[in-house]
Amino acid sequence: MSVVLEAIEAKKRGGELAEDVVREVVAGYTTGSVPDYQMSALLMAVFIRGMNYGETLALTRAMAESGEAYSFPDSVDKHSTGGVGDKISLISLPIVAACGAPVAKLSGRGLGTTGGTIDKLESIPGFSVDLPEGRFRRQVEEVGLAIIEAGDLAPADKAIYALRDTTGTVDSLPLIGSSIVSKKAATGAGHLLYDVKRGSGAFMKTDEEARELAGLLVRLSESLGIRASAVITGMDTPLGSAVGNALEVRESAGFLRGDPVPEDLAAEARLVASKLLELKGDKDPARSVERALSSGAAHEKLERFVRAQGAPPGALENLPTSGTTREVRAPRGGYVARFAALNVGRAALALGAGRQKKTDKIDPAAGVELLAKPGDRVQRGDPVARLHGDREAGRAEGLILQALDIRDEPPEPAPAILDDL
């Protein structure tokens, strides 16, 4: 009997897979000797029966070691499980780099309503996410911040995830945890913060689910020699005001320059930066963050990073803008109780800010600008959102109105930061 059949038989009966079995199956699927139909059967058995921690760690390690890997033991990195308007990397990483913590980040593109950091950065004129390894390393040393596309890291995870997506086995905690950590381990940063989103616009819908995933991500990372921590943040409402690639870069650069932004974005950006500095041993990380912001050092670091990766001087002031905008107006007066993240994300997607399939072309200027946030009082006819882009603008307006909940009484304020581990 082949090793993959042995694994299927063991797992469907609730048995435990030895590390060498996990490694052999992963290697076999990566090289093509294990066919899709057998791997699908094993994934479904795992989905139903689960995996203990030892099995999950073995799977994580096998996928992390399935291709090339980097090593930046002194660097910091962060990973978000994905949300609408989540531009925290664009803000927090220049802050920590300005505080002397080097950042080496390999990031991905967005799919669906979740925006990708690479897509956001590519909306900056001239910016390149494709640096040779030697130049990437030099930029981390000289500038203190470099972000490139992840490419072929952890190819086993890439292949297995594609199969999970088509076999209904995505939402399995051991498979989610091993997928995320295998890619981050291959990236090679020695200090890692996980931002686990919880809410209607996130994959994790409840506090319990988010805490369970956060705990697993930290434990797996620590087992692989990475110093890690996690925060759990809300994603019932989009983060900040901007949803869309150039719009989010503009909002991020504005915050670092000292412009006012919604409090949820400001609070989360400061927290994430502080937690990253804490991982590096900063004794007063909150003070370091404020110093980097008030002195202008964080904004200067962003500009230097952008120029180092190919953008001309002034690129952050010349981001693409849409030739077509339209305002969505409040259908009644009252207090904004909710602006549902999922439908706002779908509206941005309809306008061209994201992709349904990996081959879809993105409009970097497209997206949604929220003009009201939960707790704000509006009158009937007041503009509550501005749509940027003309692809499916009518559908996008309908989605924004579906997302908007206006009530007679002001809502209880919802915290942006739910927990930290």
PLY file of the C-alpha trace (Angstrom):
ply
format ascii 1.0
element vertex 421
property float x
property float y
property float z
element edge 420
property int vertex1
property int vertex2
end_header
0.00 0.00 0.00
1.32 3.46 -0.90
2.08 5.97 1.85
-0.79 8.25 0.81
-3.27 5.37 1.01
-1.90 4.46 4.43
-2.40 8.09 5.47
-5.99 8.13 4.17
-6.82 4.87 5.97
-5.29 6.07 9.22
-6.86 9.50 9.18
-10.37 8.43 8.18
-10.40 6.24 11.31
-9.16 9.08 13.49
-5.56 7.87 13.70
-2.44 10.01 13.96
-0.05 10.57 11.05
3.67 10.26 11.77
5.91 13.14 10.71
7.72 11.07 8.08
4.37 10.07 6.55
3.24 13.71 6.39
6.54 14.74 4.83
6.42 11.96 2.22
2.83 12.74 1.24
3.57 16.47 0.90
6.69 15.77 -1.18
4.77 13.33 -3.36
1.98 15.79 -4.06
4.45 18.59 -4.82
6.32 16.46 -7.36
3.16 14.98 -8.89
3.50 11.37 -7.76
0.45 11.73 -5.50
-2.60 12.48 -7.68
-5.28 15.06 -6.92
-7.96 12.48 -6.15
-5.87 10.86 -3.41
-4.82 14.19 -1.88
-8.46 15.33 -1.98
-9.49 12.22 -0.04
-6.81 12.87 2.58
-7.77 16.54 2.92
-11.43 15.60 3.45
-10.42 13.05 6.08
-8.38 15.75 7.82
-11.29 18.17 7.52
-13.65 15.71 9.20
-11.29 14.09 11.73
-8.96 17.00 12.43
-5.24 16.92 13.23
-3.50 17.10 16.58
-0.77 19.65 17.19
2.08 17.30 16.30
0.52 16.50 12.93
-0.21 20.17 12.24
3.37 21.13 13.04
4.69 18.34 10.80
2.50 19.56 7.93
3.62 23.17 8.49
7.30 22.23 8.51
6.98 20.00 5.42
5.28 22.76 3.40
7.71 25.45 4.61
10.65 23.33 3.45
9.12 22.35 0.09
10.89 25.14 -1.84
13.30 28.03 -1.48
13.45 29.87 1.81
14.86 33.17 3.09
16.52 33.93 6.41
16.19 37.31 8.13
16.51 36.42 11.82
16.82 40.07 12.95
13.86 41.32 10.90
10.22 41.77 11.81
7.14 40.98 9.75
3.39 40.92 10.19
0.59 38.88 8.66
-3.08 39.79 8.48
-5.73 37.15 7.89
-7.39 39.66 5.58
-9.98 42.39 5.77
-11.66 45.23 3.92
-9.64 48.46 3.89
-6.80 46.76 5.77
-3.77 48.93 5.02
-2.04 48.40 8.36
1.14 47.03 6.75
1.53 50.24 4.73
1.44 52.28 7.95
2.95 50.13 10.71
5.98 48.81 8.83
7.47 52.24 7.96
6.94 53.20 11.62
8.88 50.23 13.00
11.59 50.61 10.35
11.96 54.26 11.40
12.46 52.98 14.96
15.39 50.81 13.84
13.66 47.43 13.44
14.46 46.06 9.95
11.49 44.79 7.93
11.76 42.03 5.32
8.31 41.21 3.95
7.22 38.89 1.19
3.57 39.53 0.45
0.78 38.43 -1.86
-1.95 39.73 -4.11
-5.60 40.09 -3.21
-8.42 37.80 -4.23
-12.09 38.60 -3.67
-12.91 41.31 -1.15
-9.54 41.05 0.62
-6.97 43.46 -0.79
-3.35 42.41 -1.20
-0.40 44.53 -0.07
1.34 43.91 -3.40
-1.64 45.29 -5.36
-1.69 48.39 -3.16
2.03 49.03 -3.65
1.78 48.50 -7.42
-0.70 51.38 -7.59
2.28 53.68 -6.85
3.73 54.82 -10.21
7.03 53.07 -10.96
6.99 50.83 -7.87
8.47 47.35 -8.47
7.64 44.30 -6.34
10.10 42.11 -8.26
13.57 42.49 -6.73
16.42 39.97 -7.12
17.32 38.33 -3.82
20.62 40.20 -3.52
18.99 43.58 -4.00
16.19 42.63 -1.59
18.75 41.82 1.11
20.71 45.01 0.49
17.57 47.12 0.74
16.66 45.53 4.09
20.18 46.41 5.33
20.41 49.92 3.83
16.83 51.22 3.91
15.47 49.03 6.69
12.31 48.12 4.77
11.68 45.99 1.69
8.48 44.34 0.46
8.38 42.03 -2.56
6.00 39.49 -4.04
6.14 36.08 -2.37
6.64 34.17 -5.60
7.30 30.43 -5.23
7.78 30.18 -1.48
6.23 27.04 0.05
5.10 25.56 -3.31
3.49 22.62 -1.51
1.14 24.99 0.29
0.28 26.74 -2.99
-0.65 23.41 -4.61
-2.56 22.10 -1.60
-4.44 25.37 -1.08
-5.62 25.34 -4.70
-6.99 21.84 -4.12
-8.63 22.84 -0.82
-10.35 25.71 -2.62
-12.05 23.28 -5.02
-12.86 20.47 -2.56
-14.65 22.32 0.26
-11.82 21.86 2.74
-10.68 25.46 3.20
-12.22 26.07 6.64
-10.21 23.55 8.65
-8.22 25.08 11.52
-5.13 22.82 11.16
-5.07 23.40 7.39
-5.52 27.16 7.77
-2.83 27.43 10.44
-0.27 25.30 8.61
-0.89 27.19 5.36
-0.29 30.61 6.91
2.71 29.70 9.05
4.47 27.64 6.35
4.63 30.71 4.09
5.77 33.00 6.90
8.43 30.51 8.03
9.77 30.33 4.48
9.91 34.15 4.43
12.43 33.92 7.25
11.70 36.87 9.56
12.69 36.12 13.14
9.93 38.22 14.76
6.34 37.91 13.58
3.00 39.46 14.53
-0.31 37.96 13.41
-3.31 40.26 12.98
-6.31 37.91 13.13
-9.47 39.59 11.89
-12.86 38.73 13.41
-16.25 39.82 12.12
-18.67 39.74 9.22
-15.98 40.87 6.77
-13.42 38.32 7.97
-12.94 34.58 7.67
-13.23 34.15 11.44
-16.74 35.18 12.48
-16.60 34.70 16.27
-14.24 35.63 19.10
-13.71 31.94 19.90
-12.69 31.07 16.34
-10.33 34.04 16.14
-8.65 33.22 19.48
-8.23 29.57 18.51
-6.57 30.49 15.22
-4.40 33.18 16.82
-3.19 30.74 19.48
-2.36 28.11 16.87
-0.45 30.58 14.66
1.69 31.75 17.58
2.35 28.22 18.85
3.37 26.90 15.39
5.64 29.88 14.82
7.36 29.51 18.19
7.88 25.78 17.48
9.68 26.77 14.26
11.98 29.19 16.06
10.09 32.42 15.29
9.32 34.84 18.12
5.61 35.53 17.62
2.54 37.19 19.08
-0.97 37.98 17.85
-3.71 40.59 18.04
-7.39 40.06 17.30
-9.03 43.02 15.58
-12.56 43.78 14.44
-13.70 43.51 10.84
-17.42 44.23 10.96
-16.71 47.67 9.48
-13.99 48.54 6.92
-10.77 49.81 8.47
-10.37 53.55 7.99
-12.17 55.35 5.16
-10.47 54.04 2.01
-11.12 50.71 0.29
-9.15 50.29 -2.93
-5.49 50.22 -3.84
-4.42 53.83 -4.58
-7.05 55.14 -2.16
-5.53 53.06 0.65
-1.97 54.13 -0.18
-3.12 57.77 -0.11
-4.80 57.33 3.28
-1.75 55.53 4.68
0.72 58.15 3.48
-1.57 60.86 4.84
-1.62 59.32 8.30
2.18 59.08 8.38
2.35 62.71 7.24
0.11 63.77 10.13
-3.28 64.02 8.40
-6.36 63.03 10.43
-7.77 59.55 9.79
-10.60 57.56 11.45
-9.76 56.49 14.98
-10.07 52.74 14.26
-7.26 52.95 11.72
-5.04 55.15 13.89
-5.48 52.94 16.96
-4.80 49.68 15.15
-1.76 51.02 13.28
-0.22 52.24 16.54
-0.96 48.94 18.30
0.53 46.77 15.55
3.66 48.92 15.36
4.04 48.81 19.15
3.61 45.03 19.25
6.26 44.56 16.55
8.72 46.73 18.46
7.89 44.83 21.65
8.87 41.59 19.89
12.24 43.21 19.16
12.71 44.06 22.83
11.79 47.77 22.84
11.12 48.69 26.50
8.73 51.56 25.66
7.32 50.74 22.21
4.35 53.13 22.40
6.70 56.06 23.01
8.95 54.97 20.14
5.94 54.87 17.81
4.82 58.37 18.78
8.35 59.71 18.30
8.58 58.22 14.81
5.23 59.75 13.87
5.65 63.20 15.41
9.19 63.67 14.08
8.21 62.79 10.52
10.68 59.88 10.51
7.99 57.31 9.64
6.81 59.30 6.62
10.40 59.84 5.49
10.97 56.08 5.77
7.93 55.41 3.59
9.18 57.82 0.94
12.69 56.34 0.99
11.29 52.79 0.73
9.07 53.75 -2.22
11.96 55.41 -4.08
14.26 52.44 -3.38
11.79 50.18 -5.19
11.62 52.26 -8.33
9.10 55.03 -7.74
10.17 58.56 -8.76
10.27 61.45 -6.27
6.76 62.69 -5.56
5.09 59.41 -6.56
3.00 59.35 -3.38
1.53 62.72 -4.37
0.77 61.50 -7.91
-1.22 58.34 -7.28
-3.76 57.33 -9.93
-7.22 58.86 -9.62
-10.46 57.76 -11.21
-12.03 59.92 -13.89
-15.46 58.91 -12.64
-16.83 59.35 -9.13
-20.34 59.30 -7.72
-21.72 59.82 -4.25
-24.06 57.49 -2.40
-26.52 59.39 -0.24
-28.24 58.44 3.01
-31.80 57.22 2.39
-32.93 58.54 5.81
-31.67 60.54 8.76
-30.29 59.08 11.96
-27.12 57.50 13.26
-24.90 55.18 11.25
-25.12 51.95 13.25
-23.22 49.76 10.81
-21.38 49.84 7.50
-21.04 46.13 6.78
-17.50 45.36 5.66
-18.38 42.47 3.36
-20.76 44.47 1.14
-18.42 47.47 1.05
-15.69 45.09 -0.10
-18.02 43.67 -2.73
-18.80 47.18 -3.94
-15.09 47.95 -4.34
-14.67 44.65 -6.17
-17.52 45.52 -8.56
-15.84 48.87 -9.32
-12.63 47.08 -10.33
-10.52 47.40 -7.15
-10.05 43.64 -6.80
-10.19 40.40 -8.68
-12.57 37.46 -8.64
-10.01 35.29 -10.46
-6.23 35.55 -10.37
-6.20 36.57 -14.04
-8.56 39.56 -13.57
-7.13 43.02 -14.24
-7.30 45.55 -11.40
-8.07 49.25 -11.78
-5.63 50.79 -9.26
-7.72 53.96 -8.89
-11.02 52.18 -8.24
-12.62 51.75 -4.86
-14.89 53.14 -2.17
-14.33 56.11 0.10
-16.49 56.01 3.22
-17.70 59.49 4.20
-19.45 58.29 7.38
-18.49 55.76 10.04
-20.55 54.02 12.75
-21.66 56.56 15.34
-21.88 59.47 12.90
-25.19 61.35 12.62
-26.43 61.91 9.07
-29.38 63.67 7.48
-31.41 62.26 4.62
-29.53 63.00 1.39
-26.13 63.42 3.04
-23.27 61.72 1.13
-22.16 58.61 3.04
-19.77 57.12 0.47
-17.97 58.09 -2.72
-17.51 55.53 -5.48
-14.35 55.73 -7.59
-14.64 53.98 -10.97
-17.34 53.24 -13.51
-17.36 49.45 -13.73
-20.72 48.23 -12.41
-21.25 51.51 -10.54
-24.99 50.92 -10.21
-24.43 47.53 -8.59
-21.75 49.02 -6.33
-24.19 51.72 -5.15
-26.76 49.05 -4.31
-24.20 47.11 -2.28
-23.23 50.25 -0.34
-26.88 50.89 0.52
-27.23 47.27 1.64
-24.15 47.69 3.83
-25.49 50.86 5.46
-27.63 50.56 8.60
-29.08 53.84 9.94
-30.97 53.89 13.23
-32.65 56.43 15.46
-30.29 55.93 18.41
-26.49 56.08 18.37
-24.82 52.65 18.55
-22.51 51.46 21.27
-18.94 52.11 20.08
-17.27 48.91 18.86
-13.58 48.53 19.79
-11.14 48.09 16.92
-8.83 45.98 19.11
-10.56 42.93 20.56
-7.70 40.98 22.20
-3.98 40.32 22.06
-1.94 37.21 22.79
0 1
1 2
2 3
3 4
4 5
5 6
6 7
7 8
8 9
9 10
10 11
11 12
12 13
13 14
14 15
15 16
16 17
17 18
18 19
19 20
20 21
21 22
22 23
23 24
24 25
25 26
26 27
27 28
28 29
29 30
30 31
31 32
32 33
33 34
34 35
35 36
36 37
37 38
38 39
39 40
40 41
41 42
42 43
43 44
44 45
45 46
46 47
47 48
48 49
49 50
50 51
51 52
52 53
53 54
54 55
55 56
56 57
57 58
58 59
59 60
60 61
61 62
62 63
63 64
64 65
65 66
66 67
67 68
68 69
69 70
70 71
71 72
72 73
73 74
74 75
75 76
76 77
77 78
78 79
79 80
80 81
81 82
82 83
83 84
84 85
85 86
86 87
87 88
88 89
89 90
90 91
91 92
92 93
93 94
94 95
95 96
96 97
97 98
98 99
99 100
100 101
101 102
102 103
103 104
104 105
105 106
106 107
107 108
108 109
109 110
110 111
111 112
112 113
113 114
114 115
115 116
116 117
117 118
118 119
119 120
120 121
121 122
122 123
123 124
124 125
125 126
126 127
127 128
128 129
129 130
130 131
131 132
132 133
133 134
134 135
135 136
136 137
137 138
138 139
139 140
140 141
141 142
142 143
143 144
144 145
145 146
146 147
147 148
148 149
149 150
150 151
151 152
152 153
153 154
154 155
155 156
156 157
157 158
158 159
159 160
160 161
161 162
162 163
163 164
164 165
165 166
166 167
167 168
168 169
169 170
170 171
171 172
172 173
173 174
174 175
175 176
176 177
177 178
178 179
179 180
180 181
181 182
182 183
183 184
184 185
185 186
186 187
187 188
188 189
189 190
190 191
191 192
192 193
193 194
194 195
195 196
196 197
197 198
198 199
199 200
200 201
201 202
202 203
203 204
204 205
205 206
206 207
207 208
208 209
209 210
210 211
211 212
212 213
213 214
214 215
215 216
216 217
217 218
218 219
219 220
220 221
221 222
222 223
223 224
224 225
225 226
226 227
227 228
228 229
229 230
230 231
231 232
232 233
233 234
234 235
235 236
236 237
237 238
238 239
239 240
240 241
241 242
242 243
243 244
244 245
245 246
246 247
247 248
248 249
249 250
250 251
251 252
252 253
253 254
254 255
255 256
256 257
257 258
258 259
259 260
260 261
261 262
262 263
263 264
264 265
265 266
266 267
267 268
268 269
269 270
270 271
271 272
272 273
273 274
274 275
275 276
276 277
277 278
278 279
279 280
280 281
281 282
282 283
283 284
284 285
285 286
286 287
287 288
288 289
289 290
290 291
291 292
292 293
293 294
294 295
295 296
296 297
297 298
298 299
299 300
300 301
301 302
302 303
303 304
304 305
305 306
306 307
307 308
308 309
309 310
310 311
311 312
312 313
313 314
314 315
315 316
316 317
317 318
318 319
319 320
320 321
321 322
322 323
323 324
324 325
325 326
326 327
327 328
328 329
329 330
330 331
331 332
332 333
333 334
334 335
335 336
336 337
337 338
338 339
339 340
340 341
341 342
342 343
343 344
344 345
345 346
346 347
347 348
348 349
349 350
350 351
351 352
352 353
353 354
354 355
355 356
356 357
357 358
358 359
359 360
360 361
361 362
362 363
363 364
364 365
365 366
366 367
367 368
368 369
369 370
370 371
371 372
372 373
373 374
374 375
375 376
376 377
377 378
378 379
379 380
380 381
381 382
382 383
383 384
384 385
385 386
386 387
387 388
388 389
389 390
390 391
391 392
392 393
393 394
394 395
395 396
396 397
397 398
398 399
399 400
400 401
401 402
402 403
403 404
404 405
405 406
406 407
407 408
408 409
409 410
410 411
411 412
412 413
413 414
414 415
415 416
416 417
417 418
418 419
419 420
